[in-house]
Amino acid sequence: MENPFSISYLIFFLILLVATLFLIKIIIQNLALKALRENQKSFLELAEQSFQKLRASSNEDLDSKKTAIEKQLSQLNAELDKLKTNTTELKTNIQLSKEQLTSLTETTNQLNSVLSNNQKRGQWGERQAEDLLQHFDFQEGINYNKQTSEGGDRPDFTFYLPKGKRLNMDVKFPISAFQSYLDAESKSEQESHLKQFNTDIKTHLKAIAKRKYINPADDTLDYCIMFISNEGIFQIVNQQQDLLDLAKDLSIVICGPTSLFAILSLIRQSVSSFHIEERAKIIQKDLLKFQDEWEKYKDKMASVQTKMDQAGKALEEAQGTRTRALERPLQNIISHEIDSHKERL
């Protein structure tokens, strides 16, 4: 038979064990809760510190980013203002370019109109010659004249040289064949147009030669000038030996703007030298006249000096011999008066 005390003791021990376990559980729970609370407080404090640091760092980062963004915005505004200014200037330049293009188009159209008209080409060439004349201060009616009659013909320009001489000049602008020569796409076309160009120049030379521009008996020089008002055309002419030979045979000097500049310079220098020579002759003539008058003056002064010397001698004689001749009778008169007075006494 089992012992009742043992069973009771066992039950009590089990109950005590359960109570102990329950108590231990409660204690453990309390410790865990306390530890959790402490850990939670520490965690919150640590989180607060981390948050404050993060906040401070974020504020600094935000301030720096704000400053950088403001700087970027300022630069962007400056670039936008500059872009706006450049855009305005670009619009202005585009407008000016448009106006200049319009003006250039009008000028080109006018130039085409001039080049396509023989009379207008001649007027343009004459204007170029007049510009060169103005550069050297040539006065119309004094140093040159336009379209004056020369033996029934009318040269474009007549230059007045020293000693009554004259030099006649015609202006030419042979552009048609030359333009075709420039526009030619093949060598054969160039040669054909160049041949036509040479023919046109020869025609101009022969036409000038038939006019009465050269007449030394009527005080013209023994040559005249054909002025080609385009330097490029003149250079082409100057490379054609047959044209130069023909011009030489006809006593015609072909010149372009540059060579006409040199010729006008020589004319101006010769006119100035002639005027200087004329003034020198006048001065020399006045000097000779002065010398002649000076010789007459010296002769007259010598004659006056002679007469003055004679007058001096006459005065000296009057003061010396004549005075003594007068004093002797005067002394005799005085002596007679004294003697008479003594006799009365």
C-alpha positions, 0 to 999 in steps of 0.5 A, a space after each residue: 500500500 502506498 504512503 498517503 504522506 508521500 503523495 501529499 508531499 509530492 502534490 505540495 512540492 508540485 504546487 510549490 514548484 508551479 508557484 515558484 515557476 510562476 513567480 520566476 516568470 513574473 519576476 523575469 517579465 518584470 525584469 524584461 519590462 524594466 529592461 525594455 523600458 530602460 532600453 526604450 528610454 536609451 533608444 529614444 534618447 539616442 534616437 533624439 540625439 541622432 535626430 538632432 545631429 541629423 537635423 543640424 547636419 540637414 540644416 547646414 546641408 540645406 543652407 549650403 544647398 540653398 546658397 548654391 541654388 541661389 548662386 546658380 539662380 543668380 548666374 542663371 538670371 545673369 545668363 538669361 539677361 545676357 541672352 536677352 541682350 544678345 537676342 535683342 542685339 541679334 534682332 537688331 543685327 538681323 534687321 540691319 543685315 536685312 536693310 543692308 542686304 536690301 541696299 546691296 540688292 538695290 545697288 546691285 540692280 543699279 550696277 547691273 543697270 549701269 553695266 547694261 547701258 553704254 551711256 551709263 557706263 561712260 558716265 560711271 567711267 567719267 565719274 571715276 576720272 573726276 574723283 581722281 581729278 578731285 584728289 589732285 585738286 584739279 579745277 574744271 575750267 582751269 586745269 581741265 574741261 569736259 566735252 570741249 570741242 577739239 577740231 570738231 570732235 569732243 573728247 571726254 576730258 581735255 587737260 591744260 598743260 604749261 605753255 598752252 599745251 593740251 592733252 585729250 582723253 576719252 573714257 571707255 568701259 568695254 565690259 560686255 565681252 569681258 563679262 562673257 570672258 569671265 562667265 565662260 565655262 570652257 577654255 574654248 569659250 574663254 578664247 572666243 570671248 577674249 578674241 571678241 574683247 580684243 576686237 572691241 578694244 581695237 575698234 575703240 583705239 581706231 575710233 579715237 585715232 580718227 578723231 582730231 585729238 592729236 594736233 601738235 600744230 594746234 598746241 596738243 601733245 603728240 599723243 592722247 589717252 584712252 582711260 579704261 575705268 576698270 582696273 581688272 579690264 585694264 590689266 587684261 588689255 595690258 597683257 595683250 601685246 597686239 593691243 599695246 602695239 596698235 596703241 603705240 602705232 596710233 600714239 594712244 596711251 592706254 591707262 587704268 585707274 592706277 596709271 591715270 593716277 600716276 599721269 595726273 600726278 605728273 601733270 600736277 607736278 609739271 604745272 606746279 613746276 611751271 608756275 614756280 618757274 614763272 614766278 622765278 622769272 618774275 622775281 629774276 626780272 624784278 631783281 634785274 630791275 632793282 639792280 638797274 635802279 640801284 646803279 642809277 641810285 648810286 650814280 645819283 648819290 655820287 653826283 650829289 656827293 660831288 656837288 656837296 663836296 663842291 658846296 663844302 669847298 665853296 663854303 670853306 672859301 666863303 668862310 676863309 678867303 672871302 671873310 678875310 677879304 671883307 674884314 680888311 676893308 672893315 678894319 680900314 673903315 674902323 681905322 679911319 673913324 678912329 683917326 678922325 676922332 683923334 683929330 677932332 680932339 
